[in-house]
Amino acid sequence: MKDDATSYLLEYWQFLSALFPCLKNSNSNQALSEESALIDSKISNFDVVLVGKGGCGYCKRAKETLAAQQASTPFTLDVYLIANTKTISPAGEKVARQNIKSRLKIFDLTFPQIIVSGQYIGGADDLALLVESGKFDELVLSSKPETAPDSPIPYEGSLLSRSSKPSLFKVPKVRGAWYPDWPFYSFQWAMYSNLVRYISILHLIIMGLTLSLIDSAPNLANALIFIYFVDLCILILLGPVPSLCGTISTYFGWKLRGNATSTIPYKVVFSAYVVGLLNVMLYRCFNVEAGDFTDDKSVSYIKTRYAGFIVNSGFLAYFRL
């Protein structure tokens, strides 16, 4: 928890530094150049570079996949941990995160990030797909592309194809013995990490509209609450797709969807939202007549609870989990 909080604060400081250049340390450019040179050196000296963080289950899974591949196709591997590890300082972690995001041209850094023969292939789920397709062995034995120092790391071709075409009904695979593929119309155990942010932003908009319409258009406000409630239930029982907000987020946020992650923490949070929403809905049924908002105390209570949902959605959109 402490490490996660530190990471969030570092990410927020990086955001502020981008807005206000005066906040940047004068040595930051030098540190960034040194970090970039280190990455270039690793890419040059190793066939596969795995950028990860300590305690990351997906990093461990990717390492196991790579170790299995080494048995049939020998290659050199370097595991570079840049977060949640005692070997790097908070300032060093900040620089390492900033550098890898810049070199890979990604908005939100998730772990692991894997580079094979000088080409970025994605995360643990992308590695598994590459191995299953039989393209990994071919790629790891191929020559590395010529690139200038401190330049963007080129993407592997199939990753570009997957990144550019939204796949609404694609559920990230959970690697393990229980199942190879899980259909979208069943309980989804995995999702793409950044979709939580996009879904929360849409929830924030819905609740903001509800709060603004509760006095002037109560029927429309009730309809929006119903949409929000149903969307949460689908997210909990199934997953992002086929929920309304999840489907919209998947389609428009596909290129920045992030790596696969467990749905369980988010489903727990959304379940708490449903309990809170049911509490408000029952309160309205027993304390406020349908369409009659004359009880100032009741309406004030409802507005306060709705505002709470807005704040919670805002925090989830920014911090995720």
C-alpha positions in Angstrom: 0.0 0.0 0.0 2.8 2.4 0.9 4.6 1.6 -2.4 1.4 2.2 -4.4 0.8 5.5 -2.6 4.3 6.6 -3.4 3.8 5.7 -7.1 0.6 7.7 -7.2 2.3 10.8 -5.7 5.2 10.5 -8.1 2.7 10.2 -11.0 0.9 13.3 -9.8 4.1 15.3 -9.3 5.1 14.3 -12.9 1.7 15.7 -14.1 2.3 19.0 -12.2 5.8 19.2 -13.6 4.5 19.0 -17.1 2.1 21.8 -16.5 4.6 24.0 -14.6 8.1 23.6 -15.9 9.5 25.7 -13.0 8.8 22.7 -10.7 11.3 20.6 -12.6 14.7 19.8 -11.1 17.6 21.2 -13.0 19.3 17.8 -12.9 16.2 16.0 -14.3 17.3 16.2 -18.0 20.7 14.7 -17.1 19.1 11.9 -15.1 16.6 11.3 -17.9 19.4 11.1 -20.5 21.4 8.6 -18.3 18.3 6.5 -17.8 17.6 6.5 -21.6 21.2 5.5 -22.2 20.8 2.6 -19.7 17.7 1.3 -21.6 19.6 1.6 -24.9 22.4 -0.5 -23.4 20.1 -3.2 -22.2 18.3 -3.4 -25.5 21.7 -3.6 -27.3 23.1 -6.3 -24.9 20.1 -8.5 -24.4 17.6 -10.2 -26.7 14.7 -9.6 -24.3 14.2 -6.8 -21.8 11.4 -7.0 -19.3 10.6 -3.8 -17.5 8.6 -4.5 -14.4 8.0 -3.8 -10.7 8.5 -5.7 -7.5 5.6 -7.9 -6.4 3.8 -7.7 -9.8 2.0 -11.0 -10.6 1.9 -10.3 -14.3 5.6 -9.6 -14.3 6.1 -13.0 -12.6 3.9 -14.7 -15.2 5.7 -13.1 -18.1 9.1 -14.2 -16.6 7.7 -17.8 -16.4 6.6 -17.6 -20.0 10.0 -16.4 -21.1 11.8 -19.0 -19.0 9.7 -21.7 -20.7 10.6 -20.3 -24.2 14.3 -20.2 -23.3 14.2 -24.0 -22.9 13.5 -24.4 -26.7 15.0 -21.2 -28.1 18.0 -19.9 -26.1 18.1 -16.1 -25.7 19.4 -13.6 -23.2 17.0 -12.0 -20.8 17.3 -8.9 -18.6 14.6 -8.1 -15.9 14.7 -4.4 -15.1 12.6 -3.5 -12.0 11.9 0.2 -11.8 9.2 0.3 -9.1 8.4 -1.3 -5.7 12.0 -2.4 -5.2 14.6 -1.3 -2.7 17.3 -1.1 -5.4 15.9 2.2 -6.8 15.1 5.5 -5.0 11.8 7.3 -5.4 13.5 10.0 -7.5 15.1 7.2 -9.6 11.7 5.5 -10.0 10.2 8.8 -11.2 12.9 9.2 -13.9 12.7 5.6 -15.0 8.9 5.7 -15.3 9.1 9.0 -17.3 11.7 7.6 -19.6 10.0 4.3 -20.4 6.7 6.1 -21.0 8.4 8.5 -23.4 10.4 5.8 -25.2 7.4 3.6 -25.7 5.0 6.5 -26.4 2.4 5.2 -23.9 0.1 7.4 -21.8 -0.2 5.2 -18.7 2.5 2.9 -17.5 1.5 -0.6 -16.5 3.7 -3.6 -15.9 5.4 -5.5 -17.4 6.6 -3.8 -20.6 8.5 -6.2 -22.8 11.0 -5.5 -25.6 12.1 -8.3 -27.9 15.0 -7.9 -30.3 14.7 -4.1 -30.0 10.9 -4.1 -30.6 8.2 -3.3 -28.1 5.7 -6.2 -28.0 3.4 -5.0 -25.1 2.7 -6.7 -21.8 2.2 -10.1 -20.4 -1.0 -10.8 -22.4 0.7 -9.6 -25.6 3.6 -11.9 -24.9 1.3 -14.9 -24.4 -0.4 -14.1 -27.7 2.9 -13.8 -29.5 4.1 -17.2 -28.1 0.8 -18.9 -29.0 1.0 -17.6 -32.6 4.5 -19.0 -32.9 5.9 -15.6 -33.8 8.0 -15.1 -30.6 10.8 -17.5 -31.7 11.0 -15.9 -35.0 11.1 -12.4 -33.5 13.7 -13.2 -30.8 16.1 -14.6 -33.4 15.6 -11.7 -35.8 18.1 -8.8 -36.1 17.4 -5.7 -34.1 16.3 -2.6 -36.0 18.7 0.3 -36.4 17.6 3.1 -34.1 19.2 6.3 -33.0 20.1 6.7 -29.2 17.3 8.1 -27.1 14.7 7.6 -29.9 11.3 5.9 -29.6 11.4 2.1 -29.4 9.7 0.6 -32.5 6.6 -1.5 -32.1 6.3 -5.0 -33.2 3.9 -5.3 -36.2 1.2 -7.4 -34.8 1.0 -5.2 -31.7 0.3 -2.2 -33.9 -2.5 -4.2 -35.6 -4.1 -5.2 -32.3 -3.7 -1.7 -30.9 -5.4 0.0 -33.8 -8.5 -2.2 -34.2 -11.0 -2.2 -31.3 -12.2 -5.6 -30.3 -15.3 -5.2 -28.2 -15.7 -8.8 -27.2 -12.1 -9.6 -26.5 -11.6 -10.6 -22.9 -8.0 -10.6 -21.7 -6.8 -14.2 -21.0 -6.1 -15.2 -17.5 -3.2 -17.5 -17.7 -3.7 -20.6 -15.6 -5.1 -24.1 -15.6 -8.7 -23.2 -15.3 -9.5 -22.0 -18.8 -7.9 -20.8 -22.1 -10.5 -18.2 -23.1 -13.4 -16.8 -21.1 -16.4 -15.5 -23.2 -17.7 -12.0 -22.6 -21.2 -13.2 -21.6 -19.9 -14.9 -18.4 -18.2 -13.6 -15.3 -15.0 -11.9 -16.5 -11.9 -12.3 -14.3 -9.7 -9.9 -16.2 -10.0 -6.6 -18.0 -7.8 -3.9 -19.5 -6.5 -1.6 -16.7 -7.2 1.8 -18.2 -10.8 0.9 -19.0 -11.6 1.4 -15.3 -10.6 5.1 -15.7 -12.7 5.6 -18.8 -15.7 3.9 -17.2 -15.4 5.9 -14.1 -15.3 9.1 -16.1 -18.6 8.2 -17.8 -20.1 7.3 -14.4 -19.0 10.7 -13.2 -20.7 12.4 -16.1 -23.9 10.4 -15.5 -24.0 11.3 -11.8 -23.2 14.9 -12.5 -26.1 15.2 -14.9 -28.3 13.4 -12.4 -27.4 15.9 -9.7 -28.0 18.8 -11.9 -31.4 17.5 -13.1 -32.8 16.3 -9.8 -34.8 19.5 -9.2 -35.7 20.6 -12.8 -36.2 17.2 -14.4 -36.7 14.5 -11.8 -38.0 11.9 -14.3 -34.9 12.2 -16.4 -32.7 12.1 -13.3 -34.5 8.8 -12.3 -33.8 7.4 -15.8 -30.1 8.3 -15.5 -29.9 6.6 -12.1 -31.5 3.5 -13.5 -28.9 3.5 -16.3 -26.1 3.9 -13.8 -27.5 1.1 -11.6 -27.9 -1.4 -14.5 -24.4 -0.5 -15.8 -22.9 -1.3 -12.4 -24.8 -4.6 -12.1 -23.6 -5.7 -15.6 -20.0 -4.7 -14.7 -20.2 -6.8 -11.6 -21.9 -9.9 -13.0 -20.1 -9.9 -16.3 -17.5 -7.2 -17.2 -16.9 -4.1 -19.2 -18.6 -5.5 -22.2 -21.7 -5.7 -22.6 -22.2 -2.8 -20.1 -23.1 0.5 -21.8 -20.2 2.5 -20.3 -17.8 -0.4 -20.6 -18.6 -0.9 -24.3 -18.2 2.8 -25.1 -14.9 2.9 -23.1 -13.6 -0.2 -24.9 -14.4 1.1 -28.4 -13.0 4.6 -27.9 -10.2 3.8 -25.5 -8.8 0.7 -27.2 -5.5 2.3 -28.2 -4.9 3.3 -24.5 -6.5 0.3 -22.9 -3.4 -0.7 -20.8 -2.4 -4.2 -19.8 -4.6 -7.0 -18.5 -5.5 -6.9 -14.8 -7.8 -8.6 -12.4 -11.4 -7.4 -12.3 -11.9 -8.5 -8.6 -10.8 -5.3 -6.9 -13.0 -3.2 -9.2 -16.0 -5.4 -8.9 -15.7 -5.1 -5.1 -15.7 -1.3 -5.5 -18.6 -1.3 -7.9 -20.5 -3.7 -5.5 -20.1 -1.1 -2.8 -21.5 1.5 -5.2 -24.5 -0.7 -5.8 -25.2 -1.1 -2.1 -24.9 2.6 -1.6 -27.2 3.3 -4.6 -29.8 0.8 -3.4 -29.7 2.6 -0.1 -30.4 5.9 -1.8 -33.1 4.4 -4.0 -34.9 2.9 -1.1 -34.6 6.1 0.9 -36.3 7.9 -2.0 -39.1 5.4 -2.2 -39.9 5.7 1.5 -39.2 9.4 2.1 -39.9 11.2 -1.1 -43.1 10.9 -3.1 -42.6 10.1 -6.7 -41.9 13.2 -8.7 -42.5 15.4 -5.6 -39.3 17.0 -4.2 -40.8 19.1 -1.5 -39.0 17.5 1.4 -35.9 19.7 1.6 -34.2 17.4 4.1 -34.7 14.3 2.0 -33.6 16.0 -1.2 -30.5 17.4 0.5 -29.6 13.9 1.7 -30.1 12.4 -1.8 -28.0 15.2 -3.4 -25.2 14.6 -0.8 -25.1 10.9 -1.6 -25.1 11.5 -5.3 -22.2 14.0 -4.8 -20.4 11.2 -3.0 -20.7 8.9 -6.0 -19.2 11.7 -8.2 -16.2 12.1 -5.8 -15.6 8.4 -5.7 -15.8 8.0 -9.5 -13.4 10.9 -9.8 -10.9 9.3 -7.5 -11.2 6.0 -9.2 -10.7 7.6 -12.6 -7.5 9.3 -11.5 -5.9 6.8 -9.1 -7.4 3.5 -10.3 -6.4 0.8 -7.7 
